[in-house]
Amino acid sequence: MYLGQRLVTEGRAVSVVVEPSAREMFTPRELAAAFKEFLERGAQYLDAETGIRASAYRFGERVLLVYEEAETSLVVLTHPSGGPYSP
């Protein structure tokens, strides 16, 4: 999975962004497994107002967040340390 890769899954196109924080904390195998599970099982959380769907995946003590923006079908894999609210 590369930054900005576009995939076609189950008849729909999905753009995928793996943020640097996720690339630094997780192996390619872990990123692929989380992405696959997100597509197959769907999101754990849905924000009714924005339509953003999200899931959290735990690998040991590390947490990977995966979310999809409703309007663009952009799927982002990120680690919480990479966000604007990190200490």
C-alpha positions as CSV (number, residue, x, y, z in Angstrom):
1,M,0.0,0.0,0.0
2,Y,1.4,3.4,-1.0
3,L,0.5,6.9,-0.3
4,G,-2.4,7.8,-2.6
5,Q,-3.0,4.4,-4.1
6,R,-6.3,3.9,-5.8
7,L,-8.0,0.5,-5.6
8,V,-11.1,-1.1,-7.0
9,T,-12.9,-3.3,-4.5
10,E,-16.2,-5.0,-4.9
11,G,-17.2,-2.7,-7.8
12,R,-16.3,0.6,-6.1
13,A,-13.1,2.7,-6.4
14,V,-11.4,3.5,-3.2
15,S,-8.4,5.9,-2.7
16,V,-6.1,4.9,0.1
17,V,-3.7,7.2,2.0
18,V,-1.3,5.7,4.6
19,E,0.0,8.6,6.7
20,P,3.6,8.7,7.7
21,S,2.7,8.0,11.3
22,A,1.1,4.7,10.4
23,R,4.0,3.7,8.1
24,E,6.4,4.3,10.9
25,M,4.5,2.3,13.5
26,F,3.1,-0.6,11.6
27,T,4.4,-3.3,9.2
28,P,3.0,-3.5,5.7
29,R,1.3,-6.7,6.7
30,E,-0.5,-5.1,9.6
31,L,-1.6,-2.2,7.4
32,A,-2.9,-4.5,4.8
33,A,-4.7,-6.7,7.3
34,A,-6.5,-3.7,8.9
35,F,-7.4,-2.3,5.5
36,K,-8.8,-5.7,4.4
37,E,-10.8,-6.1,7.6
38,F,-12.2,-2.5,7.2
39,L,-13.4,-3.3,3.7
40,E,-14.8,-6.7,4.6
41,R,-16.5,-6.1,7.9
42,G,-17.2,-2.4,7.6
43,A,-16.6,0.4,10.1
44,Q,-17.1,0.1,13.9
45,Y,-18.2,3.7,14.2
46,L,-20.3,6.0,12.0
47,D,-20.7,9.7,12.4
48,A,-24.3,10.4,11.2
49,E,-23.6,14.1,10.6
50,T,-20.5,13.8,8.5
51,G,-20.9,10.3,7.2
52,I,-17.3,9.4,8.2
53,R,-16.9,5.7,9.0
54,A,-14.1,4.6,11.3
55,S,-12.5,1.6,13.0
56,A,-9.7,1.1,15.4
57,Y,-7.3,-1.9,15.2
58,R,-5.0,-2.9,18.0
59,F,-1.6,-4.5,17.4
60,G,-0.1,-5.2,20.8
61,E,0.0,-1.8,22.5
62,R,-0.2,0.1,19.2
63,V,-3.5,1.4,17.8
64,L,-4.2,2.0,14.1
65,L,-7.1,4.2,13.1
66,V,-8.8,3.6,9.7
67,Y,-11.5,6.0,8.5
68,E,-13.3,6.7,5.2
69,E,-14.6,10.0,4.1
70,A,-18.1,9.6,2.8
71,E,-18.1,12.0,-0.2
72,T,-14.7,11.0,-1.6
73,S,-14.4,7.3,-0.6
74,L,-10.9,8.3,0.6
75,V,-9.7,5.7,3.2
76,V,-7.0,7.0,5.6
77,L,-4.8,4.8,7.8
78,T,-3.2,6.7,10.6
79,H,-1.6,6.4,14.0
80,P,-3.0,8.8,16.7
81,S,0.5,10.2,17.3
82,G,0.5,11.7,13.8
83,G,-2.6,13.9,14.4
84,P,-2.9,17.6,15.2
85,Y,-4.0,16.8,18.8
86,S,-0.9,14.7,19.7
87,P,1.2,15.8,22.7
